[in-house]
Structures are given as structure tokens and as C-alpha cells.
Amino acid sequence: MKKFAPVYFLMGEEPYFIDLITDYIEDHVLDEASKAFGQTIMYGRDVSLRQILSLAQSFPMMGDKQVLIVKEAQDLDEWKKSENLEILEKYLTHPTPSTLLVFSFKGKGPDKRTRLFKSLDKSGVVFESTKVKEYKMPEWIEKYVQHKGFKIPAAVAQMLAEYLGTSLSKVVNEMNKLAIVLPAGATITAQIVEENIGISKDYNVWELQKALGQKDVLKANRIIDYFEANPKENPIQKVIPSLFGYFNKLNIYQALKDKKDAAKEMGMNPYALNDYKEAAKKYSPAKLESIISYLRETDRKSKGVENYSVSSGELMKELTFKILH
């Protein structure tokens, strides 16, 4: 049997890695015959810390190891009052060697300065799962696709990152769907993405940003018309934050005196920097300030503030006109 620590505390804002480690322990520590009596899955909302530790201090019914996994451990009531956690600190001083105890805590987790956290770190393994930064998502997608045995152009990875956001579970789910239908070693093209994931290679938020950045009036209006005809695919509540992020970064780029480290300063993938260089030539700082104001105004109206009858489609058309003229 592989050597495992007595306690694993998995925490952080990115659930994907927490689930990955939890699933591995659930699937690989005990063989199938031992799991029936030696593995217990619990949920934080259904148990107390005292019940968990009572089980942890017991001995396996069969074999020499038992596995206790507490999923959604952040829902345990004991986290609300630190004095209730003393029993966990006491257990951590002498954890039961025959028990492998896993806390799957999705969220910030205990303060690293506390005695409890130091006890967890000393007695077992503490793993913090941090979110991948937005500008690193295209690179993460490329590496994951390569790991799965496929290829993907940087532009397509960027498009996926724009559409899917920073949820790794969502990205992995979509990539795994593609892995089922594609031959080994295939290149994931924009056409494949459009056919299998539903992101239009021509009509998406990223293409709208590019059209606005290039002041391509015809293309920008075509995309807005498509958005209006397909509101569920491109709701205004999703488009506005994306455009706000784009023009805010463009504003930052304009203000940089030394643009050598622009990608790092803007928190974005260097691949996309050329688009900002070109767009910066077409928008003055004063115009960018006005655009940010237009975006905020449109966002308020999309939520019903100072707007009683204008549709989302009309709001987007008005916003597009103001940005381009």
C-alpha cells in the first residue's frame, strides 16, 4: 500500500483541484473489497466534528486502514466558533495511524496564523487550491489540451477562456466532451468548438471586443444583431462585464509609460497584447473615460434602473453606437 498522511486538509477557492485529490483518495487508497467496510463518505452539513473524530479514533472493521472523507467540510457548524475546534486540535496531536482522514473544504479555510492551522500542517498535508488568474486561463487550457493528447491554437484557447471563464471544472468538462468525439492528436479548431460547445467562432464576446477595438462598425453591429437574436447565448449581463474588462485594460495600456511589461501590468496573456496596441491608436484617453461611463450607465439600465421599456438588444445597440462614434 502507498504511504499516505493521517490527515489531509484540502481548501481553497478553486474546487477543481480539491475534487481531483479527493476523488483520487476515494478511488485508490483502498481496494474495492475493502471499501464496503473501510471507507466512509460524509458531508459537512450532515455530521458534527465530534462524530467525525469518534469514527477517526475507531479501528478498521476489516484490513489495516480506514478512509474517512468529509466532503463540503466548510459546512461543519464547528467552524463558526473556534472553541469548538479544540477537539480537532487534540486529535491532531495524536492522529490514529490506521485512519486516513480527509477534509474537503471549499473556501478560504482556517487562518494560517492560528494554532489549528499549524497543527493541521504539522500532523498531515494542507493543500490550498487557488484560482487560476484570468490572464493565465488560455495558457492553462493549452496545457490541459496537450495533456489530453490534442492540440489547440492560441487564438482558440483565448476564445474558450473568454467564453468559459475561470471555472476549471467547466473548462475540463467541455474539453473532456471534445476528447470523446475527436481522434487522438487532433487539433481543436474554432469550427470544432462552434459545432460541439456552442460558441460561435464569429459571434462571441471576444470577437465583439476585437471589432470595437478595430472600430469595425459593420462587424460590431452584425455581432450585436446576432446577440439580440440569441439572447440566451450572449446575455447582456455577461457581455457588459467583459466589455468593461476590455476597455479598462485598454485604459491601463494607454496610461503605461513603459509598455515593455504591458502584459504583466495588465494581468493578461501576451498573445492578446497586439489587439490592445492597435486599439490604443483608435481611442483617446478622454474617449475611453466616456466609454467606461457608457458601460456603467448601460449596466444600470440592464438591471432596470432608470429604464422601464428599453430591451437588452436596444441597450446594446445604443452602447455600441456610443462606443464607435
C-alpha positions as CSV (number, residue, x, y, z in Angstrom):
1,M,0.0,0.0,0.0
2,K,1.2,3.5,-0.8
3,K,2.2,5.7,2.1
4,F,-0.4,8.4,3.0
5,A,-0.5,11.0,5.7
6,P,-3.1,10.5,8.5
7,V,-4.9,13.8,7.7
8,Y,-5.4,15.8,4.5
9,F,-6.9,19.3,4.7
10,L,-7.8,20.4,1.2
11,M,-9.0,24.0,1.0
12,G,-9.2,27.0,-1.4
13,E,-11.3,29.0,-3.8
14,E,-10.7,26.6,-6.8
15,P,-12.8,23.4,-6.3
16,Y,-11.4,21.5,-9.3
17,F,-8.1,20.5,-7.6
18,I,-9.8,19.8,-4.3
19,D,-12.2,17.4,-6.1
20,L,-9.3,15.9,-8.1
21,I,-7.3,14.9,-4.9
22,T,-10.4,13.8,-3.0
23,D,-11.5,11.6,-5.9
24,Y,-8.0,10.1,-6.2
25,I,-8.0,9.2,-2.5
26,E,-11.6,7.8,-2.7
27,D,-10.6,5.6,-5.7
28,H,-7.1,4.5,-4.9
29,V,-6.3,4.1,-1.2
30,L,-8.5,1.0,-0.6
31,D,-9.2,-1.8,-3.0
32,E,-12.9,-2.5,-4.0
33,A,-13.3,-5.3,-1.4
34,S,-12.1,-3.1,1.5
35,K,-14.2,0.0,0.6
36,A,-17.5,-1.5,1.7
37,F,-16.4,-1.7,5.4
38,G,-13.4,0.6,5.4
39,Q,-14.4,3.8,3.6
40,T,-16.9,6.3,4.8
41,I,-18.1,9.4,2.9
42,M,-19.7,12.2,4.9
43,Y,-20.9,15.7,4.2
44,G,-20.2,18.6,6.5
45,R,-23.9,19.7,6.7
46,D,-24.9,16.2,8.0
47,V,-22.4,15.5,10.7
48,S,-20.6,17.1,13.6
49,L,-16.9,17.3,14.2
50,R,-17.3,15.1,17.3
51,Q,-18.9,12.4,15.2
52,I,-16.1,12.5,12.6
53,L,-13.4,12.3,15.2
54,S,-15.2,9.5,17.0
55,L,-15.1,7.5,13.8
56,A,-11.5,8.5,13.2
57,Q,-10.4,7.2,16.6
58,S,-12.0,3.8,15.9
59,F,-10.2,0.9,14.3
60,P,-11.0,-0.5,10.8
61,M,-13.6,-3.3,10.8
62,M,-11.5,-5.1,8.1
63,G,-8.0,-4.6,6.9
64,D,-5.4,-2.3,8.4
65,K,-6.7,1.0,7.1
66,Q,-9.9,3.0,7.0
67,V,-10.6,6.1,4.9
68,L,-12.9,8.9,6.2
69,I,-13.7,11.6,3.7
70,V,-15.6,14.7,4.7
71,K,-16.9,16.5,1.6
72,E,-18.2,20.1,1.8
73,A,-16.3,20.3,5.1
74,Q,-16.9,24.1,5.1
75,D,-20.5,23.4,6.1
76,L,-19.4,22.0,9.5
77,D,-21.1,24.1,12.3
78,E,-17.9,24.0,14.4
79,W,-16.1,26.4,12.1
80,K,-18.4,29.2,13.4
81,K,-16.8,29.0,16.9
82,S,-13.1,28.5,17.4
83,E,-13.6,26.9,20.9
84,N,-15.5,24.0,19.3
85,L,-12.4,23.2,17.2
86,E,-10.3,22.2,20.3
87,I,-11.3,18.6,19.9
88,L,-9.7,18.6,16.4
89,E,-6.5,20.2,17.7
90,K,-6.4,17.5,20.4
91,Y,-6.9,14.7,17.7
92,L,-4.1,16.2,15.6
93,T,-1.6,15.8,18.4
94,H,-2.0,12.0,18.1
95,P,-3.9,11.1,14.9
96,T,-4.9,7.4,14.6
97,P,-2.3,5.7,12.4
98,S,-4.9,3.3,10.8
99,T,-7.2,6.2,9.8
100,L,-6.8,8.4,6.7
101,L,-9.0,11.5,7.4
102,V,-9.7,13.9,4.6
103,F,-11.4,17.3,4.9
104,S,-12.6,18.7,1.6
105,F,-13.0,22.4,2.5
106,K,-14.1,24.6,-0.4
107,G,-13.4,28.1,0.6
108,K,-10.8,30.2,2.3
109,G,-10.1,27.8,5.2
110,P,-8.7,28.5,8.6
111,D,-6.5,31.5,9.3
112,K,-2.9,30.3,8.6
113,R,-1.7,32.1,11.8
114,T,-3.9,30.1,14.1
115,R,-2.8,27.2,16.2
116,L,-5.3,24.9,14.5
117,F,-3.8,25.6,11.0
118,K,-0.3,25.0,12.4
119,S,-1.4,21.7,13.9
120,L,-3.0,20.6,10.6
121,D,0.2,21.5,8.7
122,K,2.4,19.6,11.2
123,S,0.3,16.4,11.5
124,G,-0.8,16.0,7.9
125,V,-1.0,17.6,4.5
126,V,-2.5,21.0,3.9
127,F,-3.3,21.8,0.3
128,E,-4.5,25.2,-0.8
129,S,-6.2,25.3,-4.2
130,T,-6.0,28.8,-5.7
131,K,-7.9,30.1,-8.7
132,V,-6.1,30.4,-12.0
133,K,-5.8,34.1,-12.8
134,E,-7.9,35.2,-15.8
135,Y,-5.0,36.1,-18.0
136,K,-3.4,32.7,-17.4
137,M,-6.5,30.7,-18.4
138,P,-5.6,30.5,-22.2
139,E,-2.2,29.0,-21.2
140,W,-3.9,26.6,-18.8
141,I,-6.3,25.4,-21.4
142,E,-3.4,24.9,-23.9
143,K,-1.5,22.8,-21.4
144,Y,-4.6,20.7,-20.4
145,V,-5.4,20.1,-24.1
146,Q,-1.8,18.9,-24.7
147,H,-2.0,16.7,-21.6
148,K,-5.1,15.1,-23.1
149,G,-3.2,14.4,-26.3
150,F,-4.6,17.1,-28.5
151,K,-3.5,20.5,-30.0
152,I,-5.2,23.9,-29.8
153,P,-4.2,27.2,-31.4
154,A,-3.6,30.1,-29.0
155,A,-6.5,32.1,-30.5
156,V,-9.0,29.2,-29.9
157,A,-7.7,28.8,-26.3
158,Q,-8.2,32.6,-25.8
159,M,-11.7,32.3,-27.2
160,L,-12.6,29.4,-24.8
161,A,-11.1,31.3,-21.9
162,E,-13.3,34.4,-22.7
163,Y,-16.4,32.2,-23.0
164,L,-15.9,29.7,-20.2
165,G,-14.3,32.0,-17.6
166,T,-12.1,30.8,-14.8
167,S,-14.0,27.8,-13.7
168,L,-11.6,24.9,-14.3
169,S,-14.3,22.3,-13.7
170,K,-16.4,23.9,-16.5
171,V,-13.3,24.0,-18.9
172,V,-12.3,20.4,-18.1
173,N,-15.9,19.2,-18.7
174,E,-16.1,20.8,-22.1
175,M,-12.6,19.6,-23.1
176,N,-13.5,16.0,-22.0
177,K,-16.6,16.2,-24.2
178,L,-14.3,17.0,-27.2
179,A,-11.9,14.2,-26.3
180,I,-14.7,11.7,-26.8
181,V,-15.6,12.8,-30.3
182,L,-12.1,13.7,-31.7
183,P,-9.4,11.3,-32.9
184,A,-6.2,11.2,-30.9
185,G,-3.8,14.0,-31.8
186,A,-6.5,16.2,-33.4
187,T,-6.3,20.0,-33.4
188,I,-9.2,21.7,-31.7
189,T,-10.2,24.4,-34.2
190,A,-12.7,27.3,-33.8
191,Q,-15.1,25.2,-36.1
192,I,-14.9,22.2,-33.8
193,V,-15.6,24.5,-30.8
194,E,-18.6,26.0,-32.5
195,E,-20.0,22.6,-33.5
196,N,-19.5,20.9,-30.2
197,I,-19.5,23.5,-27.4
198,G,-21.9,26.1,-29.0
199,I,-19.5,29.0,-29.1
200,S,-19.8,30.8,-32.4
201,K,-16.3,31.4,-33.8
202,D,-17.6,34.7,-35.5
203,Y,-20.2,35.9,-33.0
204,N,-18.9,35.9,-29.4
205,V,-17.9,38.5,-26.9
206,W,-14.2,38.2,-27.8
207,E,-15.0,38.9,-31.5
208,L,-17.1,41.9,-30.4
209,Q,-14.2,43.3,-28.4
210,K,-11.9,42.9,-31.4
211,A,-14.5,44.6,-33.7
212,L,-14.9,47.5,-31.3
213,G,-11.1,47.7,-30.8
214,Q,-10.6,48.0,-34.6
215,K,-13.6,50.3,-34.9
216,D,-15.1,47.9,-37.4
217,V,-18.7,49.3,-37.4
218,L,-20.1,46.7,-39.8
219,K,-18.8,43.7,-37.9
220,A,-19.6,45.1,-34.5
221,N,-23.2,45.7,-35.5
222,R,-23.5,42.2,-37.0
223,I,-22.4,40.7,-33.8
224,I,-24.8,42.8,-31.8
225,D,-27.7,41.7,-34.1
226,Y,-26.7,38.1,-33.5
227,F,-26.6,38.7,-29.7
228,E,-30.1,40.2,-29.9
229,A,-31.4,37.2,-31.9
230,N,-29.7,34.7,-29.4
231,P,-30.1,36.4,-26.0
232,K,-29.6,33.1,-24.0
233,E,-26.2,32.5,-25.5
234,N,-25.0,36.1,-25.0
235,P,-27.0,37.8,-22.3
236,I,-26.2,41.5,-21.7
237,Q,-25.3,40.6,-18.1
238,K,-22.4,38.6,-19.5
239,V,-21.4,41.0,-22.3
240,I,-21.2,44.2,-20.2
241,P,-18.6,42.9,-17.6
242,S,-16.5,41.5,-20.5
243,L,-16.5,44.8,-22.3
244,F,-15.8,46.7,-19.1
245,G,-12.8,44.5,-18.5
246,Y,-11.6,45.0,-22.1
247,F,-11.8,48.8,-22.1
248,N,-10.4,49.1,-18.6
249,K,-7.3,47.2,-19.7
250,L,-7.1,49.4,-22.8
251,N,-7.2,52.4,-20.4
252,I,-4.4,50.9,-18.4
253,Y,-2.4,50.3,-21.5
254,Q,-2.9,53.9,-22.6
255,A,-1.6,55.1,-19.2
256,L,1.6,52.9,-19.2
257,K,4.8,54.9,-19.8
258,D,6.9,51.8,-20.3
259,K,5.0,49.3,-22.3
260,K,7.7,46.6,-22.3
261,D,6.0,44.8,-19.4
262,A,2.4,45.7,-20.5
263,A,1.1,42.2,-20.4
264,K,2.2,41.7,-16.9
265,E,1.0,45.1,-15.7
266,M,-2.4,44.5,-17.3
267,G,-2.7,40.9,-16.0
268,M,-3.3,39.3,-19.4
269,N,-1.9,36.8,-21.9
270,P,0.9,38.4,-24.0
271,Y,-0.8,36.7,-27.1
272,A,-3.6,39.2,-26.9
273,L,-1.5,42.3,-26.5
274,N,-1.3,43.2,-30.2
275,D,-5.1,43.8,-30.2
276,Y,-4.6,46.4,-27.4
277,K,-1.7,48.0,-29.2
278,E,-3.9,48.6,-32.3
279,A,-7.0,49.6,-30.3
280,A,-5.0,52.2,-28.3
281,K,-4.3,54.1,-31.6
282,K,-8.0,54.5,-32.2
283,Y,-9.2,55.6,-28.8
284,S,-8.1,58.7,-26.9
285,P,-7.9,58.7,-23.1
286,A,-10.9,61.0,-23.0
287,K,-12.9,58.7,-25.2
288,L,-12.0,55.7,-23.0
289,E,-13.2,57.6,-20.0
290,S,-16.5,58.2,-21.7
291,I,-16.8,54.6,-22.7
292,I,-16.4,53.4,-19.1
293,S,-19.2,55.8,-18.2
294,Y,-21.4,54.4,-21.0
295,L,-20.8,50.9,-19.8
296,R,-21.8,51.7,-16.2
297,E,-24.9,53.5,-17.5
298,T,-25.9,50.5,-19.7
299,D,-25.3,48.1,-16.8
300,R,-27.6,50.1,-14.5
301,K,-30.3,50.2,-17.2
302,S,-30.0,46.5,-17.9
303,K,-30.9,46.0,-14.2
304,G,-34.0,48.2,-14.5
305,V,-32.5,51.4,-13.1
306,E,-33.7,54.4,-15.0
307,N,-35.1,52.1,-17.6
308,Y,-38.7,50.9,-17.9
309,S,-39.1,49.8,-21.5
310,V,-35.9,49.5,-23.5
311,S,-34.9,45.9,-24.3
312,S,-31.4,44.5,-23.8
313,G,-30.9,44.3,-27.5
314,E,-31.7,48.0,-27.9
315,L,-29.4,48.9,-25.0
316,M,-26.5,47.0,-26.6
317,K,-27.1,48.8,-30.0
318,E,-27.1,52.2,-28.2
319,L,-24.0,51.3,-26.3
320,T,-22.2,50.1,-29.5
321,F,-23.1,53.3,-31.3
322,K,-21.8,55.5,-28.4
323,I,-18.5,53.5,-28.3
324,L,-17.9,53.7,-32.0
325,H,-18.8,57.3,-32.6
